[in-house]
């Protein structure tokens, strides 16, 4: 029981640290969009926040990340080529 509580607390602390990093390196609009993604798809949010943290650690973000930049990252992350259906008449 205590191990489970400790694990949950640790996970909450890590999540809080991720949010603080995101807030520091993102504009208000971009951060709000990130939180909207979190509400709609936690898995996608998790991937997105990990990419943002990796970009920060690699020093690929020099200024605050804007909403259009976040949209671009999100589009690349969710890109799926459209399949085509072709009909062959006999």
GIBEL-V43333 format. One record per residue. PHI is phi in degrees with one decimal (NA if undefined). Layout:
# GIBEL-V43333
PHI, PHI
This chain:
# GIBEL-V43333
NA, -67.5, -63.4, -63.9, -63.1, -62.9, -65.0, -65.0, -62.6, -61.7, -64.2, -66.0, -65.5, -63.1, -61.0, -64.4, -63.9, -62.4, -63.9, -64.3, -63.1, -61.3, -63.0, -69.5, -105.7, -130.2, -71.3, -59.7, -64.2, -65.9, -65.1, -62.9, -63.5, -59.9, -68.5, -66.1, -62.7, -60.2, -69.0, -80.5, -150.8, -64.5, -64.3, -65.4, -58.2, -61.3, -63.6, -65.0, -65.8, -65.4, -65.4, -63.3, -64.4, -63.3, -65.3, -64.8, -65.8, -85.0, 59.1, -90.5, -111.7, -95.5, -113.0, -65.6, -71.9, -92.5, -62.5, -60.9, -66.3, -64.6, -61.3, -64.2, -62.1, -63.2, -64.1, -65.6, -71.2, -103.1, -64.3, -136.0, -63.1, -74.1, -82.0, -110.7, -113.4, -120.5, -104.0, -112.6, -88.1, -101.0
